[in-house]
């Protein structure tokens, strides 16, 4: 499930349902996806109905607004031209995507649940995807740096790998330090030599990613309420997981440039209705300093978050879209800048058609105790020998 914003246009996606909304003229258009190009049965995934299986469904605009993409839970990747809505590519992915992003030159990079990353050309829509690299664990995020010299990948096994791009077989460094799965990676806007990451250990970390050196780490859970932790543990119990946590995993990581020496870092956590904001300054050479700015109470647990034009912060929840305005002094909800009522009504319709399924069984590793089973089988063998 996802949404994306470019200029005054908003696109929301839930499953195969996509709508595009123009804020200025208050119009809503439904996008009908083309038929899936595949000879395989894509209605099931690992013996589960694909509609019940949670995969990342993504819609995203390219940075220059030339394209937007839709990636569905049926492994379908569609690329459109934004201005006229022309379909330029309709591809079927090899495996379900966990993250889809535009590269700086408008190609599309896809990270999948088997740990592989692929590159798809926007200028050559008939070409197959190019395999870039692979991990031994599920990828959760992928990013091609602004200078297009490196590709950064993050996985469920706490690793962040930095590889040369496009010759990704050359590994430059590893950024190791997270103690749980890595959920997000971003370049720090005012100094893009610094990588920002967030993880299931509740920490935001800053890296000199070219050397793999950790520059700074902050524990966002210092400001988390105990009732939020208890609520998350109930979610894990509902998923029949043995895991019981004392810290909440980070869900979203959003960065925005304030000036040439300072950036704003915003984070949310699972099962927490608060947004945490930090001012970050410094560089790789001088070191990184961080000041907590404020914690914003949100009306609902955000499903998705993004920043537009370094001045507007958007959140999508079950109740719909909300917009916050911010500068170097204030961060507050914007009640008047946009008309969102019709968009939110359309979103509620999309949301009602979605069958909810949790991502936690994929992120948290199941614990298996086969010792007791072994002891029982050993006891049975000994008894059979004695009786024989």
TILUMKOL-859325 format. One line per 3 residues: number of its first residue (from 0); for each residue x, y, z of C-alpha. Coordinates in nm, 4 decimals, padded with zeros to 6 digits, always signed. Each point is the difference from the previous one (the first is absolute). Layout:
NUM> X:Y:Z  ...
***
This chain:
0> +00.0000:+00.0000:+00.0000  +00.1436:+00.3371:-00.0891  -00.0532:+00.3537:-00.1151
3> +00.2121:+00.2581:-00.1760  -00.0206:+00.3732:-00.0664  +00.1355:+00.2150:-00.2821
6> -00.0870:+00.3682:-00.0176  -00.3807:+00.0073:+00.0540  -00.0613:-00.3590:-00.1054
9> -00.0494:-00.2881:+00.2430  -00.0094:-00.3691:-00.0905  -00.1204:-00.2633:+00.2473
12> +00.0322:-00.3749:-00.0432  -00.1455:-00.2957:+00.1881  +00.0386:-00.3429:-00.1554
15> -00.0921:+00.0346:-00.3683  -00.2108:+00.3101:+00.0682  +00.1616:+00.3312:-00.0980
18> -00.1478:+00.3505:-00.0009  +00.1554:+00.3325:-00.1034  -00.1255:+00.3223:+00.1552
21> +00.0554:+00.3635:-00.0977  -00.0111:+00.2220:+00.3064  -00.0642:+00.3250:-00.1860
24> -00.3117:-00.1016:-00.1944  -00.1107:-00.2696:+00.2490  -00.0212:-00.2753:-00.2633
27> +00.0547:-00.3712:+00.0569  +00.0833:-00.2458:-00.2783  +00.0185:-00.3788:+00.0234
30> +00.2943:-00.1668:-00.1710  -00.0772:-00.3354:-00.1608  +00.3120:-00.2143:-00.0066
33> +00.0695:-00.2079:-00.3132  -00.0247:-00.3779:-00.0013  +00.2889:-00.1773:+00.1656
36> +00.2544:-00.1362:-00.2482  +00.0842:-00.3389:+00.1446  -00.0342:-00.3653:-00.0925
39> +00.0298:-00.1063:+00.3628  -00.2718:-00.0244:+00.2616  +00.0455:+00.3136:+00.2111
42> -00.3075:-00.0447:+00.2167  +00.1945:-00.1912:+00.2640  +00.3218:+00.0730:+00.1842
45> +00.1637:-00.2706:+00.2101  -00.3315:-00.1917:+00.0041  -00.1842:+00.3076:+00.1299
48> -00.2597:+00.2062:-00.1825  +00.1972:+00.2981:-00.1299  -00.2758:+00.2406:+00.1085
51> +00.0538:-00.1081:+00.3599  +00.3770:+00.0181:-00.0189  +00.1518:+00.3354:+00.0916
54> +00.2406:+00.1276:-00.2618  +00.1004:+00.3578:-00.0562  -00.2370:+00.1655:-00.2450
57> +00.1635:+00.3163:-00.1214  -00.0794:+00.3086:-00.2038  +00.2687:+00.2613:-00.0520
60> +00.0849:+00.3058:-00.2102  +00.3447:+00.0563:-00.1461  +00.1846:+00.3012:+00.1416
63> -00.0581:+00.2091:-00.3126  -00.3653:-00.1027:-00.0319  +00.0484:-00.1570:-00.3426
66> -00.1176:-00.3469:+00.1065  -00.1933:-00.1780:+00.2670  -00.0009:-00.3722:+00.0715
69> -00.2405:-00.2462:+00.1529  +00.1224:-00.3288:+00.1466  -00.2706:-00.2404:+00.1178
72> -00.0097:-00.3046:+00.2227  -00.0430:-00.2161:-00.3133  +00.3615:+00.0775:-00.1006
75> -00.1139:+00.2481:-00.2625  +00.2117:+00.3108:-00.0697  -00.1609:+00.2694:-00.2173
78> +00.1717:+00.3201:-00.1102  -00.2009:+00.3029:-00.1177  +00.0742:+00.3488:-00.1278
81> -00.1487:+00.2373:+00.2523  -00.1270:+00.2795:-00.2255  -00.2057:-00.2055:-00.2429
84> -00.0418:-00.3269:+00.1916  +00.1612:-00.2030:-00.2803  +00.0980:-00.3548:+00.0969
87> +00.3628:-00.0476:-00.1060  +00.0809:-00.3356:+00.1628  -00.1942:-00.2945:+00.1424
90> +00.2352:-00.2497:+00.1583  -00.0337:-00.3091:+00.2160  +00.2589:-00.0297:+00.2749
93> +00.1777:-00.3260:+00.0757  -00.0930:+00.0194:+00.3676  -00.2100:+00.2207:+00.2256
96> +00.1563:+00.3422:+00.0574  +00.0850:+00.1268:+00.3460  +00.1186:+00.3434:-00.1191
99> -00.0219:+00.1899:-00.3289  +00.1780:+00.3294:-00.0722  +00.0891:+00.2252:-00.2883
102> +00.3693:+00.0554:-00.0641  +00.1220:+00.3593:-00.0610  -00.0265:-00.0529:-00.3802
105> -00.3576:-00.1393:+00.0235  +00.0788:-00.3693:-00.0333  -00.1667:-00.2264:+00.2568
108> +00.1836:-00.2113:+00.2568  -00.1903:-00.2820:+00.1722  +00.0947:-00.1899:+00.3157
111> -00.1829:-00.3290:+00.0509  -00.0771:-00.2407:+00.2799  +00.2559:-00.2582:-00.1105
114> +00.2831:+00.2516:+00.0516  +00.0612:+00.1002:-00.3634  +00.0062:+00.3465:-00.1572
117> -00.0909:+00.0701:-00.3634  +00.0251:+00.3048:-00.2256  -00.2732:+00.0817:-00.2545
120> +00.0560:+00.2570:-00.2734  -00.2613:+00.2728:-00.0508  +00.1302:+00.0923:-00.3468
123> -00.0026:-00.3622:-00.1238  -00.3312:-00.1362:+00.1282  +00.0263:-00.3305:-00.1883
126> +00.3276:-00.0984:+00.1656  +00.0055:-00.2569:+00.2779  +00.1241:+00.0972:+00.3413
129> +00.3744:-00.0137:+00.0663  +00.1070:-00.1929:+00.3112  +00.2220:+00.2311:+00.2044
132> +00.0841:-00.1875:+00.3198  -00.1265:-00.2452:+00.2574  -00.0133:-00.0442:+00.3770
135> -00.0545:-00.3197:+00.1964  -00.2885:+00.1712:+00.1773  -00.3132:+00.1901:-00.1004
138> +00.0707:+00.3565:-00.1128  -00.2007:+00.2717:+00.1737  +00.1390:+00.3094:-00.1745
141> +00.2155:+00.0967:-00.2972  +00.1404:+00.3334:-00.1157  +00.2196:+00.1260:-00.2833
144> +00.1953:+00.3029:+00.1212  -00.0531:+00.3414:-00.1575  +00.3374:-00.0103:-00.1766
147> -00.0908:-00.3484:-00.1345  +00.3333:-00.1440:+00.1093  -00.1359:-00.2340:+00.2685
150> -00.2990:-00.2174:+00.0824  -00.0902:-00.0553:+00.3653  -00.2078:-00.2990:+00.1136
153> -00.1421:-00.0869:+00.3422  -00.1277:-00.3409:+00.1111  -00.1803:-00.1883:+00.2731
156> +00.3281:-00.1326:+00.1434  +00.1147:+00.3405:+00.1318  +00.2355:+00.0690:-00.2913
159> +00.0456:+00.3074:-00.2166  +00.2150:-00.0624:-00.3069  +00.1553:+00.2701:-00.2168
162> +00.0921:-00.1156:-00.3520  +00.1361:+00.1733:-00.3045  -00.2582:+00.0928:-00.2643
165> -00.0684:-00.1312:-00.2578  +00.2787:-00.2584:+00.0546  -00.1636:-00.1255:+00.3164
168> +00.2250:-00.3041:+00.0400  +00.2566:+00.2453:+00.1426  -00.0902:+00.0458:+00.3672
171> +00.1296:+00.3244:+00.1489  -00.0946:-00.0411:+00.3674  -00.2429:-00.1366:+00.2566
174> -00.1742:+00.2153:+00.2603  -00.0430:-00.2357:+00.2953  -00.1491:+00.1001:+00.3336
177> -00.3761:-00.0537:-00.0026  -00.1148:-00.2844:+00.2223  -00.3255:-00.0689:-00.1859
180> -00.1264:+00.0284:-00.3579  +00.0770:+00.3265:-00.1831  -00.3237:+00.1647:-00.1101
183> +00.1133:+00.3162:-00.1839  +00.3059:+00.1674:-00.1530  +00.0322:+00.3606:-00.1220
186> +00.2692:+00.2487:-00.0993  +00.0343:+00.2924:+00.2405  -00.1168:+00.2965:-00.2132
189> +00.2577:+00.2612:+00.1001  +00.2949:-00.2426:-00.0186  -00.0644:-00.2929:-00.2292
192> +00.3206:-00.1700:+00.1087  -00.1970:-00.0995:+00.3110  -00.2508:-00.2868:+00.0008
195> -00.2909:-00.0084:+00.2459  -00.1571:-00.3338:+00.0968  -00.2740:-00.1226:+00.2313
198> -00.0698:-00.3458:+00.1336  -00.1936:-00.2436:+00.2098  +00.2299:+00.0787:+00.2915
201> -00.1661:+00.3410:+00.0363  +00.3129:+00.1889:-00.1037  +00.0778:+00.2593:-00.2648
204> +00.3635:-00.0203:-00.1087  +00.2216:+00.2318:-00.2052  +00.2824:-00.1451:-00.2093
207> +00.2999:+00.0992:-00.2037  -00.1262:-00.2624:-00.2411  +00.3087:-00.0036:-00.2221
210> +00.2082:-00.1345:+00.2887  -00.2787:-00.1685:+00.1970  +00.0769:+00.2119:+00.3083
213> -00.2857:+00.0787:+00.2372  -00.0062:+00.3726:+00.0802  -00.2930:+00.0216:+00.2412
216> -00.2857:-00.2112:+00.1367  -00.3182:+00.1125:+00.1775  -00.2559:-00.2126:+00.1830
219> -00.3449:+00.1299:-00.0935  -00.1601:-00.2273:+00.2607  +00.1178:+00.2269:+00.2793
222> -00.3246:+00.1924:-00.0523  -00.2360:-00.2937:-00.0537  -00.2844:-00.0715:+00.2380
225> -00.0289:-00.3414:+00.1629  -00.3582:-00.0447:-00.1241  +00.1285:+00.0248:-00.3581
228> +00.2487:-00.2817:+00.0639  -00.2735:-00.2124:+00.1569  -00.2237:+00.0629:-00.3017
231> +00.2739:-00.1093:-00.2387  +00.0610:-00.3197:+00.1956  -00.3708:-00.0792:-00.0310
234> +00.0409:+00.0374:-00.3776  +00.2855:-00.2504:+00.0081  -00.2145:-00.2408:+00.2022
237> -00.2790:+00.0339:-00.2548  +00.2526:-00.1050:-00.2655  +00.0834:-00.3097:+00.2114
240> +00.3584:+00.1166:+00.0523  +00.1990:-00.0920:+00.3113  +00.1831:+00.3336:-00.0176
243> -00.0602:+00.2445:+00.2869  +00.1703:+00.3373:-00.0364  +00.0859:+00.2851:+00.2316
246> +00.0698:+00.2411:-00.2861  -00.2111:+00.1010:-00.2971  +00.1389:-00.0387:-00.3519
249> +00.0266:+00.3087:-00.2172  -00.2550:+00.0162:-00.2786  +00.0715:+00.3135:-00.2060
252> +00.3087:+00.2111:-00.0548  -00.0501:+00.3315:-00.1809  +00.2718:+00.2612:-00.0549
255> -00.0167:+00.3612:-00.1173  +00.2580:+00.2732:-00.0573  -00.0235:+00.3121:+00.2169
258> +00.3144:+00.1760:-00.1267  +00.3496:-00.0829:-00.1223  +00.1110:-00.1155:+00.3441
261> -00.3162:-00.1432:+00.1592  -00.2635:-00.2617:-00.0823  -00.3241:-00.1076:+00.1627
264> -00.0426:-00.3711:+00.0794  -00.3510:-00.1299:+00.0752  -00.0816:-00.3496:+00.1252
267> -00.3042:-00.2027:+00.1002  -00.0249:-00.3333:+00.1780  -00.2349:-00.2949:-00.0261
270> -00.3002:+00.0201:+00.2374  +00.0810:+00.3609:+00.0892  -00.2046:+00.3072:-00.0943
273> +00.2879:+00.2452:+00.0377  +00.2462:+00.1501:-00.2438  +00.3511:+00.0759:+00.1268
276> +00.1987:+00.2865:-00.1545  +00.3723:+00.0672:+00.0238  +00.2269:+00.2734:-00.1326
279> +00.3242:-00.1490:-00.1336  +00.3072:+00.2044:-00.0870  +00.3642:-00.0643:-00.0832
282> +00.1840:-00.2015:-00.2608  +00.2181:-00.3062:-00.0418  +00.3094:+00.2110:+00.0713
285> -00.1300:+00.1974:+00.2991  -00.2257:-00.2662:+00.1489  -00.3777:-00.0101:+00.0421
288> -00.1954:+00.1752:+00.2740  -00.3680:-00.0513:+00.0709  -00.2656:+00.1828:+00.2007
291> -00.3468:-00.1333:+00.0646  -00.2433:+00.2593:-00.1246  -00.3444:-00.1224:+00.1041
294> -00.2385:-00.2940:+00.0133  -00.3234:+00.0568:-00.1919  -00.3197:-00.1767:+00.1025
297> -00.1717:-00.1469:-00.3078  -00.3694:-00.0850:-00.0186  +00.0673:-00.3528:-00.1322
300> +00.2847:-00.2435:-00.0431  +00.1496:+00.1072:-00.3382  +00.0054:-00.2574:-00.2789
303> +00.2280:+00.2073:-00.2256  +00.1884:+00.3303:+00.0272  +00.1801:+00.2314:-00.2421
306> +00.1349:+00.3535:-00.0374  -00.0868:+00.2303:-00.2904  +00.2217:+00.2929:-00.1021
309> +00.1773:+00.0025:+00.3384  -00.2957:+00.1830:+00.1552  -00.3029:-00.2322:+00.0136
312> -00.0178:-00.3278:+00.1896  -00.2744:-00.2428:-00.1091  -00.1317:-00.2963:+00.1975
315> -00.2420:-00.2696:-00.1128  -00.2006:-00.1892:+00.2616  -00.3208:-00.2035:+00.0087
318> -00.1867:+00.3293:+00.0270  +00.1658:+00.1552:-00.3054  +00.2633:+00.2589:-00.0872
321> +00.1241:+00.2758:+00.2295  +00.2449:+00.2810:-00.0781  +00.2413:+00.1717:+00.2357
324> +00.1995:+00.3146:-00.0770  +00.3457:+00.0500:+00.1433  +00.2981:+00.2358:-00.0100
327> +00.3051:+00.0409:+00.2205  -00.2199:+00.1119:+00.2905  -00.3455:-00.1579:-00.0180
330> -00.1662:-00.3276:-00.0898  -00.3781:+00.0117:+00.0019  -00.3034:-00.1453:-00.1765
333> -00.1125:+00.1887:-00.3076  -00.3782:+00.0322:+00.0121  -00.0552:+00.2400:-00.2893
336> +00.2518:-00.0491:-00.2830  -00.1698:-00.2933:-00.1748  -00.3414:-00.1470:-00.0504
339> +00.0306:-00.3644:+00.0956  -00.3555:-00.1023:+00.0836  -00.0792:-00.1609:-00.3356
342> +00.3423:-00.1658:-00.0173  -00.0469:-00.1478:+00.3454  -00.3458:-00.1297:-00.0864
345> +00.1519:-00.1738:-00.3031  +00.2765:-00.1404:+00.2187  -00.2477:-00.1471:+00.2475
348> -00.1654:-00.1830:-00.2889  +00.3373:-00.1434:-00.1072  +00.0875:-00.0886:+00.3570
351> -00.3243:-00.1914:+00.0542  +00.0888:-00.2341:-00.2864  +00.3378:-00.0888:+00.1517
354> +00.0427:-00.3201:+00.1971  +00.2412:+00.0785:+00.2817  +00.2918:-00.2278:+00.0679
357> +00.3013:+00.0603:+00.2228  +00.3599:+00.0388:-00.1083  +00.1417:-00.1058:+00.3373
360> +00.0214:-00.3774:-00.0708  +00.2394:+00.0859:-00.2827  +00.2158:+00.2461:+00.1951
363> +00.0331:-00.1827:+00.3308  +00.1811:-00.3310:-00.0170  -00.1856:-00.2956:+00.1391
366> +00.1680:-00.1936:+00.2783  +00.0035:-00.3767:-00.0270  +00.0733:-00.2351:+00.2885
369> +00.0688:-00.3462:-00.1443  +00.1817:-00.1299:+00.3099  -00.3158:-00.1262:+00.1676
372> -00.1069:-00.1763:-00.3184  +00.3435:-00.1618:-00.0238  -00.0172:-00.1187:+00.3619
375> -00.3421:-00.1575:-00.0601  +00.1230:-00.1871:-00.3078  +00.3112:-00.1151:+00.1891
378> -00.2124:-00.1251:+00.2877  -00.2227:-00.1923:-00.2442  +00.3033:-00.1669:-00.1607
381> +00.1450:-00.1060:+00.3380  -00.3327:-00.1442:+00.1131  -00.0339:-00.1971:-00.3205
384> +00.3468:-00.1501:+00.0501  -00.0776:-00.0961:+00.3595  -00.3322:-00.1606:-00.0947
387> +00.1667:-00.1786:-00.2926
***
